[in-house]
């Protein structure tokens, strides 16, 4: 509902509109905004993973959950990059030399997808099955499973079928294939945490955010 934005003029939020209408080019503002958003998030995730071992944690479960959330977010950012560009630099640590960022080479499309899968599989054991109303927007196991299924669907239908990549999507012996995706989505459906609303338009009502159809949603804030 937010993709075709409007308001004071047809050009409002044009960045989203050109992405939705597949009219992006290589050097437009929308392209650089998406690229910068993803790599800013990846940098922060890498920074957290670099620093978290030095924190004096009072609760190991909290530490594990937060680390899992960060890995999910890094996976999500790389997923966004992969589905828009395919081949992008894989940066999994914080570089002290800025030239290393400037000279980072592209990874193959399969390598990027495998990193997404690796982070999601690593996150799964320490994510909760549900969150209370006070934690809306935080990540659950079912958000990770849903994203794994989406990753598989684009990898099989586009990367393999259209781009001609033959390599399977597997990490450390876990193969993300049609059966894995089907099982993951069946877990989401049968979890009892979600349901299809009776009225489709109710999904998008401003006063009905985080409703029973929502598996994961970014939470908007005007605070910086």
C-alpha positions in Angstrom: 0.0 0.0 0.0 3.0 2.3 0.5 4.7 1.6 -2.8 2.6 3.9 -4.9 2.8 7.0 -2.7 1.0 10.3 -3.3 0.0 13.4 -1.5 0.8 16.9 -2.6 2.0 15.8 -6.0 2.5 12.7 -8.1 6.2 12.8 -7.4 5.9 12.2 -3.6 8.2 9.4 -2.5 9.2 8.9 -6.1 12.1 6.8 -4.9 9.7 4.0 -3.9 7.6 4.5 -7.0 10.5 3.9 -9.5 11.6 0.8 -7.5 8.0 -0.6 -7.6 7.6 0.2 -11.3 11.0 -1.4 -12.2 12.4 1.9 -13.6 15.5 2.2 -11.4 18.8 3.1 -13.1 22.3 2.7 -12.0 23.0 6.1 -10.6 19.7 7.6 -9.5 18.9 8.9 -6.0 16.6 6.0 -5.3 19.3 3.5 -6.1 21.9 5.2 -3.9 19.4 5.6 -1.1 18.6 1.8 -1.1 22.3 0.9 -1.3 23.3 3.2 1.5 20.4 2.1 3.8 21.4 -1.5 3.4 25.1 -1.0 3.9 24.6 1.3 6.8 22.6 -1.4 8.5 25.2 -4.0 7.6 27.9 -1.9 9.1 26.0 -1.5 12.3 25.3 -5.2 12.5 29.0 -6.0 11.9 29.9 -3.4 14.6 27.6 -5.0 17.1 28.9 -8.5 16.4 32.5 -7.2 16.8 31.7 -5.5 20.1 29.2 -7.8 21.8 31.8 -10.2 23.2 33.3 -7.4 25.2 30.0 -6.7 26.9 29.6 -7.9 30.5 26.3 -9.7 30.0 24.2 -10.5 33.0 21.9 -12.7 31.1 23.2 -15.2 28.4 19.7 -15.7 26.9 19.4 -11.9 26.3 22.8 -11.9 24.7 21.9 -14.8 22.4 18.6 -13.3 21.4 20.1 -9.9 20.5 22.8 -11.5 18.5 20.2 -13.5 16.7 18.2 -10.4 15.9 21.3 -8.7 14.6 22.1 -11.6 12.3 18.5 -11.6 11.0 18.8 -7.9 10.2 22.1 -8.4 8.4 20.5 -11.2 6.4 17.5 -8.9 5.6 19.8 -6.1 4.3 21.8 -8.5 2.2 18.5 -10.0 0.9 17.4 -6.6 -0.2 20.7 -6.0 -1.9 20.7 -9.5 -3.6 17.2 -9.1 -5.0 18.0 -5.7 -6.5 21.5 -6.2 -7.7 22.5 -9.9 -7.4 26.2 -9.4 -7.2 27.3 -7.1 -4.4 30.3 -6.9 -2.0 30.1 -9.2 1.0 31.4 -7.3 4.0 31.2 -9.3 7.2 33.5 -7.4 9.5 34.4 -3.8 10.4 37.4 -2.5 8.4 39.7 0.0 10.0 40.9 1.1 6.5 38.3 2.9 4.5 40.1 1.9 1.3 39.1 -1.7 2.0 35.4 -0.7 1.7 36.1 1.2 -1.5 38.0 -1.7 -3.0 35.7 -4.5 -1.8 35.0 -6.9 -4.7 31.6 -8.3 -5.7 30.7 -11.7 -4.5 28.8 -14.0 -6.7 25.0 -14.0 -6.5 25.0 -17.5 -4.9 27.6 -16.4 -2.3 25.4 -13.5 -1.3 22.3 -15.8 -1.0 24.3 -18.3 1.0 25.3 -15.6 3.5 21.7 -14.6 3.9 20.8 -18.3 4.6 23.8 -18.7 6.9 22.8 -15.7 9.1 19.1 -16.8 9.2 20.0 -20.4 10.2 22.3 -19.1 12.9 19.6 -16.8 14.2 16.8 -19.4 14.4 17.6 -21.3 17.6 17.7 -18.1 19.7 14.7 -16.3 18.4 11.4 -16.5 20.3 8.2 -17.9 18.8 6.2 -14.8 19.7 6.7 -11.4 21.3 4.4 -9.4 23.6 2.6 -6.3 22.5 5.3 -4.2 24.1 7.9 -5.7 21.7 6.1 -5.3 18.4 8.6 -5.2 15.6 11.1 -7.5 17.2 12.0 -10.7 15.4 10.6 -14.1 15.9 11.5 -17.6 14.6 8.6 -17.4 12.2 9.9 -14.2 10.7 13.2 -16.0 10.0 11.4 -19.0 8.5 9.3 -16.8 6.3 12.3 -15.0 5.0 14.1 -18.3 4.3 11.1 -19.4 2.2 11.1 -16.1 0.3 14.9 -16.4 -0.3 14.3 -19.9 -1.7 11.5 -18.8 -4.0 13.5 -16.0 -5.6 16.6 -18.1 -5.8 14.8 -20.9 -7.6 12.5 -18.9 -9.8 15.0 -16.2 -10.8 18.6 -16.9 -9.9 18.4 -20.4 -11.2 15.8 -20.3 -13.8 16.5 -16.8 -15.3 20.2 -16.3 -14.5 21.1 -19.9 -15.2 22.8 -20.6 -11.9 22.9 -24.3 -11.2 24.3 -24.4 -7.7 21.9 -25.5 -5.0 21.3 -23.2 -2.0 22.9 -25.0 0.9 24.9 -24.1 4.0 26.7 -26.6 6.2 24.6 -29.5 5.0 21.2 -27.7 5.2 19.7 -27.5 1.8 17.1 -24.7 1.3 14.9 -26.3 -1.3 11.2 -26.6 -2.1 10.6 -29.0 0.7 12.4 -26.9 3.3 10.5 -23.8 2.2 7.2 -25.7 2.3 7.9 -27.0 5.8 9.0 -23.6 7.1 5.8 -22.0 5.8 3.7 -24.8 7.3 5.3 -24.1 10.6 4.3 -20.4 10.3 0.7 -21.3 9.3 0.2 -23.9 12.0 1.9 -21.9 14.8 -1.4 -20.2 15.8 0.3 -16.8 15.9 -1.1 -15.6 12.5 -4.3 -15.7 10.5 -5.8 -14.2 7.4 -8.1 -11.3 8.3 -11.7 -11.6 7.2 -11.5 -8.3 5.3 -8.4 -7.8 3.2 -8.4 -4.1 3.4 -8.2 -4.3 7.2 -4.6 -5.5 6.8 -3.6 -2.0 5.7 -5.6 0.2 8.0 -3.5 2.7 9.9 -5.3 1.8 13.1 -4.7 -1.9 12.6 -0.9 -2.1 12.4 0.9 -5.3 13.5 -2.3 -7.2 13.0 -2.7 -11.0 12.9 -1.5 -11.2 9.3 1.8 -9.5 10.0 4.8 -11.8 10.5 7.4 -9.0 10.5 7.2 -5.3 9.9 9.5 -2.4 10.4 8.2 0.0 13.0 8.1 3.6 11.9 9.4 6.2 14.3 10.0 9.9 13.8 12.7 9.9 16.5 16.3 9.9 15.5 
